[in-house]
Amino acid sequence: MNVSKIDSFLFSFHLVEMSSESTIKSYTAKYNKLKDLGEFDDNYINNEQLSVIKFIKSYYTNINTQNAVVSSLLYFTDKDEVYYNYFKELKKQIDVLKNQQKLPENKIINYKQWPEYVNMFNEALKNNMPIDDLIIMAVYTLIAPVRLDYSNMIIIKDLRMAKGIDTNYCLLRKTKPVFIFRAYKTASSKGEVIINIPKQLALLLEKLRLSGRKVVYDGNDNLLSKRISHLFNGSSLNILRHSYIDFKYKNDLSIIQKEHLAHDMMNSPFVQEQYRTINNDKD
């Protein structure tokens, strides 16, 4: 049984209006992957909806991924009522998550536009602040601000020294230095993440290493969090991440660009959208 003609028309209109070429490619990839994973053909997908949804729930534990897969089903099928109802159920769950991403009211006053945070780092550089503080400000402004994953991050110069390291580390080699993230909030779903280190940051890290330091930040997450807030005039790391996403989303990003940003921040395009929505009111 299909959804009502009005609902079906409105949903079809929404898909036609909102689906760019890149979005359609994304739908196609997800739809084909689902068919391969479940060994489904088009006939099975159109007639065994509950079994397909059961498979989606078991294979894709993240509801945002489920939403993307079900959206692809709605695009390539006749929008069967079972799929459509599950789509609406997922949307309700996602709306709940949206509210969980909001900044507390008492924190919004400390929110600043992203270029202001970059200027804070540049001023600190001019004023020759201690290298430890410059490193903290640099890793959270010269590249996408990740979470508190620099705490006790080991610095090594040679990849051979990484043998046996199962946590985050900085590979500060002469060419193409990188951060390797293995232990972080979403590691179970994203796996190892490699972030390139720009030249200016690499020079600061080398200065830190030559001073005798063996880690990027010598302290636990709580101490790093407090230091970030102090150095950025009361803005927490959470606020910095909101501001950075706002800044990036000022331009129309393609799906691939959003995925790259999500990779660098170790979150998801869905989370980015919610961070962005919250602070648009401040612009």
Buried (B, 14 or more C-beta within 10 A) or exposed (E): EEBEEEBBEEBEEEBEEEBEEEBBEBBEEBBEEBBEEBEBEEEBBBEBBEEBBEBBEEEBEEBBBBBBBBBBBBBBBEBBBBBBEBBEBBEEEBEEEBEEBBBEEEBBEBBBBBEEBBEBBEEBBEEEBEBBBBBBBBBBBBBBBBBBBBBBBBBBBEEEEEEEEEEBBBBBBEEEBBBBBBEBEBBEEBEEBEBEBEEEBBEBBBEBBEEEBEBBBEBEBEEBBEBBBEBBEEBBBBBBBBBBBBBBBEEEBEEEBBBBBBBBBBBBBBBBBBBBBBBEEEE
